[in-house]
């Protein structure tokens, strides 16, 4: 594992102890069990660890998303009462709040939460995974992903899990120079009958110097190799990347999928109503990073 030491020394001994098994069968994969845990965020403290996480603010805006990010207990919450979580959980919640947005060229009617570990916990290679539960709401765009510490897309992007509110599937992708935006390095994973993204699932990458393998609940769903990527541009997955958890609404990817234009780009009135009722949130039980495969 290559990481920007001493940035991970902020973690306590308790965090680096082997985690207790969660309530699903894929809490700790066989591959991970035999390897050192180098980062663990269990979200059990009831508040955000500001030594590990940054909170993105209102000035940030991409992809015609329909929310403004704010650092607020309304949008970044914690709970120990959500069913199926192993202890506490992070809650990223969009809120209908017109008139709050201060960015004049955006005028978002919603606020939401986005956190990242940039400059505090960066990784190169290893097993990166999070246990997440999604809402049943069309046109939302929550995600778990990683970015490089430089200009996009030159330092690479790894989308470990993206969700646009169609509960039978989640997506993964790589972005870099020559393969960004509508990247060809992309895949959808469709859940088996009887389960969907609204249940708890562990979303994972196994990241090596020549490939990134994507998994859901320990099941390999997509392999992106260096030769596949180098058909389109340079392999930019040999430098440190930081973690991101965010809850976006509407915008480019949902719109590309559902072609909904009103009342918001990529998001229907039914989802607006769910947000107003407080029924939409992304729950994150934990995030863990293990050392690379030997």
Secondary structure as GFF3:
##gff-version 3
##sequence-region A 1 294
A	DSSP	three_ten_helix	7	10	.	.	.	ID=ss1
A	DSSP	alpha_helix	13	16	.	.	.	ID=ss2
A	DSSP	alpha_helix	30	33	.	.	.	ID=ss3
A	DSSP	beta_strand	37	41	.	.	.	ID=ss4
A	DSSP	beta_strand	54	55	.	.	.	ID=ss5
A	DSSP	beta_strand	67	69	.	.	.	ID=ss6
A	DSSP	beta_strand	76	79	.	.	.	ID=ss7
A	DSSP	beta_strand	89	92	.	.	.	ID=ss8
A	DSSP	beta_strand	95	96	.	.	.	ID=ss9
A	DSSP	beta_strand	110	112	.	.	.	ID=ss10
A	DSSP	beta_strand	114	116	.	.	.	ID=ss11
A	DSSP	beta_strand	122	123	.	.	.	ID=ss12
A	DSSP	beta_strand	126	133	.	.	.	ID=ss13
A	DSSP	beta_strand	140	148	.	.	.	ID=ss14
A	DSSP	beta_strand	157	162	.	.	.	ID=ss15
A	DSSP	beta_strand	169	175	.	.	.	ID=ss16
A	DSSP	beta_strand	186	190	.	.	.	ID=ss17
A	DSSP	beta_strand	201	207	.	.	.	ID=ss18
A	DSSP	beta_strand	211	216	.	.	.	ID=ss19
A	DSSP	beta_strand	219	225	.	.	.	ID=ss20
A	DSSP	alpha_helix	226	230	.	.	.	ID=ss21
A	DSSP	beta_strand	241	249	.	.	.	ID=ss22
A	DSSP	alpha_helix	252	258	.	.	.	ID=ss23
A	DSSP	alpha_helix	269	276	.	.	.	ID=ss24
A	DSSP	beta_strand	282	290	.	.	.	ID=ss25
###
